[in-house]
């Protein structure tokens, strides 16, 4: 019986040369008429084109050595429907030395590149048919493949012994995937090998013949069937099953069957599940393969095939460590020291033992490789081990470089070692450990005198402070400044500026300016002070250049910076001092320098103009005028006009100027000019300063103009008195008219506030025509009064309420008024004071209404209440 890989098609070959066909979805067994007369020995199913309804082109091998091509269809018609065998045609005949031989096995496979492989076996030979299918020729089947071998035989393997039959088994990892290995059971043993679709001339590779175990073979107990798994092939004997390892040829399993089941007949493998099935005449047995590859690594290890051994124990760390240790030892004995070091670094072997091993063999390069890989495998917590390894590696590299440096024949080796050392120092994998051990590494580099790599390592570790210090130590100041400018670290600028400014001041100031606001100018002042103490013009100019940049460009307001700039101006650029002070302004609250310090500084260096300006900013106008008179009278005049709001002080200052002009310069004309410049001065104020010998002719014009001014002033006073008299007369006339004014109130008139009849309660009548109840007016006026008037209003109301009411009769009224006058203000006086507060003006037409223009219509305190009342 022959069952296809999908389990849909079954062929039953009878010894009567008839063949029956059964489909899984069919209702009956159907004979194949075209196949009659052929004793079928093997079938090669079409795994690429086969389906549940059709087999596609398949190969059929017979006992007469013929290979046929056929195709079966599962469609069932009526009585006159089509036959299941669509066609059945011969393709090829397999021969051995004696003529045609039975076709024991047939396997057909299709490669990924469109090639077709057919392997056919007889009792002693294994044939290969290899070809390519033409485009669109799938329906032609295998005809073209076998036609290519009409003129010449296909390649084959032949063995002398014979079992009278043979069997071919493939190992396929997954369903519908390409087979990986094959095993051919024949007379001389089992031919085992791999299947390689990429080879152009043969599908078979890595072939090897495994002899049968003891007691198995043609003369003893011949094998009946063979099944191939990933690492074993199973031989079926009449009473047992023996499993042989394909790697070693050793029997790993003998499974004997009881006699009650009868002799074993056959064994097959289910390609979809991987289960193995064996059957006797009375029973069926199933083998389930589990963890077949669990100990394969040991076999590969014994064969020194370490890559495969590691592949099959990758998830078992203990086994992987054993493999790596064995591989490392093997490479060490083979003197492949670098490979050995890489393997040793992955094992758990003792570190000291491995290191001594390489040291004894004088293999420093391999030792370096071992140490580097050990360093890369350390955990973050293993800081001590990391420090040890990095230090040792550095020492090894430095020793090797030192040994090679003076040898001209080893120049290439020296350069190569130097590149390896630099690669180690700059490796991202080792960066963390190198950073932690940077102090020890710098000490080692210094002890070896390797300044080149010291700088290189410091740059990698971003230890720019050490780099700059190295350049400064070797007087390479421009290189040091280049490092500072490139990495722009303010702290490094603060630290090294005192050194650099003494040698390259201009370049350093340029770098400061380029850094801009990143630098705090206050921290650079010590460097500038130490540099500019020499007092040379170039030194002071560079300091001034940076300070001016801070003030004018960066807008610095720090007092220390402005004070230092003042000191630089005072020492080196007096011409810029006054300009700076004037630019800073005259408001003492807006200048950024210390006024007292500026005054003392200017006084020490004799800059009187600058002192006068500082006095003006301090509003010490008398001192400013006194000092200005020593320099320039015009400057003193400018100072004297500054206190604009204090006329008395201005007059005093101008008197000082006049006294100085008269007494010190003895210049009468200038004194008269001062008198003309200040309108506050009179001739009588200046006369006491003149000496007795001065004649009146010098003051004739001044005295005349003064008398004219007095006369004009008297006339103005007379005119004002006349206007005041006329105004008083008009006021008296208006008062007389007001006493006779009256207004008329009609019975229907209403209060302007509450809209109730006016005559019901006491009321007020204003000249504008508005009328108010007394209480309504009081309520309207109160919110607009100042707080002190509101308090006065409440006090008057309280006193008015406490005053006794007026009594009838003139005598008693006079007595009551006399008693009230003795106790306090009378009721009439209180009412008059109340009227003055409340009724001084109309609440709608007076100033109260104007002042209330920005007051909201609804009091904010009652807004919510008013808002809710409208809902």
Residue, then its C-alpha position, 0 to 999 in steps of 0.5 A: x500500500x502507498x499513501x501520499x503525504x496528505x493522506x488523501x490518496x491510497x494505492x493498493x498493489x495486489x500480487x495479481x498485478x492489479x492496482x486499486x485506488x481509494x480516495x479519502x472523500x470517495x465512496x468506493x474502491x476503484x480499480x486502475x485499468x491502465x495499471x493492470x499487468x504491472x507489479x508496483x514496487x514503489x510510488x513517488x508522490x508529487x508534493x508540489x502539485x498534489x491536492x485532495x482531488x488530484x495527485x498531479x503527475x506521480x512516478x510509479x516503479x515496477x518490479x520489471x525496472x520500469x518507471x511510469x508517469x501517472x496522474x489520478x483524479x478523485x472525481x467520480x462520475x456515473x456508470x460511464x464517467x471518467x476513469x480515475x487514472x487519467x494517463x499511465x505512460x512509461x518514462x525510463x527503465x532502471x538496469x543493473x549488471x544483469x538487466x532490468x532491476x525492480x524499482x525499490x524506492x522513488x522520491x521526487x522533489x522540487x528545488x526552490x530554483x525550479x529544478x526537479x530531483x528524482x532519486x530511484x533505487x534498485x537492489x544495488x544502485x541509487x540513481x539521480x535524475x536532475x533537470x529543470x522544468x520549462x516555463x508553463x510546463x507543470x502539466x507535462x510532468x516528468x517526461x522532459x526530465x527523463x528524456x534528457x537521459x535517453x542517450x546516457x545513463x544517469x549518475x548512480x551509486x552502486x554497492x556489491x552486496x544485496x538484500x534482494x531489496x532496498x529502501x530510501x528514507x528522507x528526513x524533512x524538518x517540517x511539512x512541505x519543506x525541503x528534505x535535509x538528509x537521506x538514508x538508503x538501506x541496502x546490502x552493504x549497510x546504510x548510505x547516509x548523507x545530506x541533500x544539497x539543492x544548490x549543487x549542480x551535478x548531484x543532490x547528495x553530499x557528505x555521504x557516508x556508509x554506516x555498517x549494520x550493527x552486529x547481528x544485522x545484515x543479509x546473512x543474519x537478520x536482514x532489516x525490513x524497513x528504515x526510518x530517518x529522524x534528525x540524528x538517528x535512523x531506525x532499522x526494523x527487524x523481525x523481532x526488534x527495532x534498533x536506533x543508530x546515531x547518524x553521527x557515530x554509527x552507534x546503536x543507542x536503542x534496541x526495542x524488542x517485541x514480544x512473540x505474542x504480537x507476531x513478527x514485525x512487518x513494516x515501519x513508516x514515518x508520518x511527515x506531518x506529525x513526526x510520529x513513527x508507526x510499526x506494525x505486526x500481523x496483530x498490532x500497531x505501535x507508535x513511537x513518539x520522539x521527544x528531545x532527540x537533540x538533548x545529548x547531541x552536543x556531546x557527540x559533536x564535542x567528541x568530534x571537535x565540531x564545536x560550532x554544532x555543539x554550541x548550537x545544540x546546547x545554547x539554552x543550557x549554560x552548564x553544557x555550553x560552558x563545557x563546550x567552550x572550555x573544550x574548544x578553548x583548550x583545543x585551540x590552545x594546543x593547536x596554537x591558535x591563541x587568539x581563538x582560544x582567548x575568545x573562548x576562554x573569556x566566555x567560560x567560567x574557568x578560573x581567571x588566574x589560571x587562564x591568565x597564567x596559561x597565556x603568560x607562560x606561553x608568552x602570548x601577550x596579544x592573546x592575553x590582551x584579547x582575553x582581558x578585553x573580552x572579560x572586561x566587556x562581560x563584567x556586570x555594573x556592580x563588579x567595579x573592583x574587577x573592572x579597575x583591575x582589568x583596565x589597569x592591567x590592559x593599559x600596562x600591557x599596551x604601554x609595555x608593548x609600545x615602549x618595547x617597540x618604539x625604538x625599533x625601526x624594523x617594528x614600525x608597522x607593528x608599533x603603529x598597529x599596536x598603537x591603533x589597537x590601544x587607542x581603539x581600546x581607550x575609545x571603545x564604547x563598550x569599555x567607556x564606563x569602566x575606563x571612566x571609573x578607572x581614569x585616575x589609575x590610567x592617568x598615573x600609568x600613562x604618566x609613569x611611562x611618560x606617554x604624554x601623547x596618549x595621556x592627552x588622547x585619553x583625557x580627550x576621550x574621557x572629556x577630562x578637558x581640564x587635564x588636557x588644558x593643564x598639559x598644554x599650559x605646562x608645555x607652554x602650548x597656550x594657543x592649543x590650550x585656548x583652542x580646547x577651551x573654545x571648542x568645548x566651551x566649559x565656563x569652569x575651565x575658562x575661570x580656572x585657566x584664564x589667569x594663566x592664559x591672559x599673561x601670554x595670549x591676552x588678545x586671543x583670550x579676550x576674543x574667546x571670552x567675547x565669543x562665549x558671550x553670556x555663558x561666562x560670568x564676568x565677575x569670576x574673570x575680574x581676578x584674572x584681569x586684575x592680576x594681568x592689568x596690575x603692570x599698568x601697561x597700555x596694552x594690558x589695560x586696553x584688553x581689560x577695558x575691551x572685555x569690560x566694555x563688551x560686558x557693559x555695552x553688549x551684554x548689558x551687565x548691571x553688576x556693580x563690581x563690573x562697572x566699578x572695575x571698568x571705572x578703575x580701568x578708565x581712571x588709570x588708562x583711558x581718562x578721556x573715556x571716563x567722563x563719557x562713560x559717566x555721562x552715558x550712565x545718566x544722572x539719576x542716582x537710582x539708575x546708575x550701576x556703579x558705586x557713586x562713593x567709590x567713583x568719587x574717591x577714584x576720580x579724586x585720587x587720579x585728579x579727574x575733576x570733571x568726572x568728580x563734578x559729574x559724580x557730585x551732580x549725580x549725588x545731588x551735592x550741588x554745593x560741592x559740585x559748584x565749589x569744585x567746578x569753580x576750580x576748573x571752569x566757571x561755565x561748568x559751575x553755572x551748569x551745576x548751579x541751574x540743576x536744582x530747579x525746584x529749590x530757588x533758594x539753593x539755586x540763588x545760593x549757588x549763583x552767589x558762590x559763582x558771583x563771589x568767585x568771579x568778583x573776589x577771585x577773578x576780579x572781573x566786573x563784566x563777568x559778574x554782571x553777566x552772572x547777574x544777567x544769567x540768573x533772574x534770582x540774583x539782584x544787584x543788591x545781592x552782588x554789591x557786597x562782594x565788590x571792593x570799595x574802589x569800584x565806582x558806580x559807573x560799573x553798575x549803572x545799567x544794572x541799578x537802572x534795570x533793577x529800579x525798573x523791575x521794582x517799579x513794574x512790580x509795584x504797578x502789578x501789585x496795584x492792578x491786582x488790588x484794584x481787581x480784588x476790590x472790584x471782585x469783592x463788590x460783585x460778590x456783595x451784590x450777588x449775596x444781596x440778590x440771593x437773599x431775595x431769591x425764592x422757588x415755588x413748590x406745587x402740591x403735585x411736585x414729587x421727590x426726584x429720588x423716590x418719586x413720592x409727593x414732596x410736601x409729605x416730609x421735610x424737603x430741600x429745593x435747589x436753584x436748578x429746580x431739583x427737589x428732594x426729601x431731606x432723608x432721600x437727599x441724605x441717603x443719596x449724598x452719603x456714599x459720595x462723601x469722603x470718609x471724614x465727612x461721613x463721620x462728621x455727618x453721623x456725628x451731627x445726626x447723633x447730636x441733632x437727635x439728642x438735642x431737645x426739641x424747640x419749645x413755645x413762647x419767646x421767654x422759654x425759647x430764649x432760656x432754652x437757647x441760652x442753656x443749650x448755648x452754655x452746653x454746646x451748639x444749638x439745634x439751629x447751629x447743628x441743622x445749619x452744619x448739616x445743611x452745609x454738608x448735605x445741601x451744599x450743592x444739588x446731588x444731580x447737578x454738582x461735582x458729586x455727580x461728576x465724581x461718581x461717573x466711574x462708579x458702577x450702577x450696581x454696588x459690587x457687594x450687592x451684585x449677586x443679590x440683584x442678579x438673583x432678583x432678576x431671574 
